[in-house]
Amino acid sequence: MPWTRRSYDAVFKWSAGGAERRLAEKIMLADKLTDEVDRLRKIKNLGEWYKITQEAAASVGSSVIEKSAIQAEKDLEKITRAASAMGKKGGSVRSPQKTAAVRENGRKGGRPRKKVPTP
């Protein structure tokens, strides 16, 4: 049975392990890629996994590879925006404890100066 776009994408999730691997295995078995799943289960190094991904790429063709890459970029953009929003939220926290600690450190003379090494 030839590779499909779904199974092509799944082979790249295989390396994530855990739930991602189980989902990838399920997709590939549904596409009747039992020999490839058996090979992936027996992989001992990244080189063997790479060979399987190259076989998948050759089977699906360049248009599927391009569509898959475009989708991966979109997914990465979503993740980046979400992480950025979370960072902004967490980075702008001003608690009463933090304010008190800053005042106390200021009374002690503030942040110590960096010592410049002499050559």
C-alpha positions in Angstrom: 0.0 0.0 0.0 1.4 3.4 -0.9 2.1 6.1 1.6 -0.5 8.9 2.0 -0.1 12.4 3.3 -1.5 11.3 6.6 0.9 8.5 7.0 3.8 10.7 5.7 3.1 13.2 8.5 2.7 10.4 11.0 6.2 9.0 10.4 7.6 12.3 11.6 5.6 12.1 14.8 6.9 8.7 15.5 10.1 10.1 17.0 8.2 12.0 19.6 7.3 8.9 21.5 4.4 8.4 23.9 0.9 9.3 22.7 2.3 10.8 19.5 3.9 7.5 18.6 0.8 5.5 19.3 -1.3 7.9 17.1 1.3 7.6 14.3 1.3 3.8 14.6 -2.5 3.8 14.4 -2.6 6.0 11.3 0.1 4.0 9.5 -1.6 0.7 10.3 -4.9 2.1 9.0 -3.1 2.9 5.8 -1.9 -0.8 5.7 1.8 0.1 6.2 2.4 -2.8 8.6 5.9 -3.6 7.3 7.0 0.0 7.8 5.5 0.0 11.3 7.4 -3.2 12.1 10.6 -1.6 10.8 10.0 1.6 12.9 9.5 -0.5 16.0 12.9 -2.2 15.4 14.9 1.0 14.7 18.2 1.2 16.6 19.5 4.5 15.3 18.4 7.7 13.6 19.9 6.6 10.2 17.4 3.8 9.9 14.5 6.2 10.7 15.9 8.6 8.1 15.8 5.9 5.4 12.1 5.2 6.1 11.3 8.9 5.9 13.1 9.1 2.6 11.1 6.1 1.2 7.9 7.8 2.4 8.9 11.1 0.7 9.7 9.3 -2.6 6.3 7.6 -2.4 4.1 10.7 -1.8 5.9 13.1 -4.1 6.9 16.7 -3.9 3.5 18.3 -3.8 2.5 16.4 -0.6 5.9 17.2 1.0 5.4 20.9 0.2 1.8 20.9 1.6 3.1 19.1 4.7 5.9 21.7 5.2 3.5 24.6 4.8 1.1 23.1 7.4 4.0 22.5 9.8 5.0 26.2 9.5 1.4 27.3 10.3 1.3 25.0 13.3 4.7 26.4 14.5 3.4 29.9 14.1 0.3 29.1 16.3 2.5 27.6 19.0 4.9 30.5 18.9 2.1 33.0 19.3 0.6 31.1 22.2 4.0 30.8 23.9 4.6 34.5 23.4 1.3 35.4 24.9 2.0 33.2 27.9 5.4 34.7 28.3 4.0 38.3 28.3 1.4 37.3 30.9 3.9 35.7 33.2 6.6 38.3 32.6 4.5 41.2 33.6 3.6 40.0 37.1 4.0 42.5 39.9 3.2 41.0 43.2 3.3 42.8 46.6 6.1 40.4 47.7 8.2 41.3 44.7 7.7 45.1 45.3 8.7 44.7 48.9 11.8 42.7 48.0 12.8 45.4 45.5 12.4 48.1 48.1 14.4 46.1 50.7 17.2 45.5 48.2 17.2 49.2 47.4 17.8 50.1 51.0 20.8 47.8 51.1 22.3 49.7 48.2 20.7 48.0 45.2 22.1 45.5 42.9 25.8 44.9 43.4 28.0 46.3 40.6 29.7 43.8 38.2 33.4 43.4 38.9 35.4 44.2 35.8 38.3 41.7 35.5 41.7 43.4 35.3 43.9 42.1 32.5 
